[in-house]
Each structure stands twice: as structure tokens, then as C-alpha cells.
């Protein structure tokens, strides 16, 4: 996974200056880019590997699960993740990176695949470790009956 430096410019008066900023990545950019391997992080989470998960977090990091109104410190997050019943698998479907923020969309399911979930995570990093993570979990399923009755929308896959 390659990291990138993104620069949003309202008025582009001097393209050479912008190009030079991109090439140099500036001191600010160097301090705010992350080299954390997000795919390895998600593998550790899905494997419920306590020791590996811990390596990805700053000691004072926090994790918010907004759908259930819960905030965890790293130790609590590891308990919630590693003691969750069952064996889990999943696939990282999307990754977006902007400086020290990584946004992921992951499809998570038990090994028996009798259910599945999507989690969207906003992961803020510092010195290549997570300082905060805001997650939104949703059950995957069919559309509600009232929308099916209206014959609106169509399946994504």
C-alpha cells in the first residue's frame, strides 16, 4: 500500500510551486503521513490476535463504536475484539488515505458465513500508530420490505 500526499488548491497560480511541494512533501507532510500497513492491522483484528493488535496502537489511543455509543481504551478494545465469540474472517473492500487519516471499509463475517457485517473505520495515526479510531458497524441484509414493495433500487452485487 502506497501512501500519498494530497494537496487541495483553490486557485492554482503557480503549478511549479505545487509540484515542488508535492515532491518535497514538506516538513508538515512528512510529520503527518502514515506508513502503517492497514491490511496487516485488519488481519490481526480478524484473527483476534491480542499481541499483534496492540502493536498498532499508541498507549493512550481510544476507539469509538458510534452505533452502540461505546468508547474503549486499547485494553478494552482488545477485550471486546478478542473475546467476541466465534472465529472471524473478512475482506478489506476499500482504503482511502489522507495524511494521517486512514478510512477503511471492511466486510466482516463468521467463518460459517451465516451472517455478515460492514464496518467503516476512520483511523487517525501518529508516528505510524493509531491514536484514535471511530467505527460504524452495520448488519448486512436485504432491503426492508417497504422498499422492496416499491420496486426501487437494485442489488449492488
Buried (B, 14 or more C-beta within 10 A) or exposed (E): EEBEBEEEEEEEEEEEEEEEBBEEBBEEBEEBBBEBEBEEBBBBBBBBBBEBBBEBBBEEBBBBBEEEEEEBEBEEBBEEBBEEEEEBBBEBEEBEBBBBBBBBBBBBBBEEEEEBBBBBBBBBBBEEBBBBBBBBBEEEEEEEEEEEEEEEEEEEE
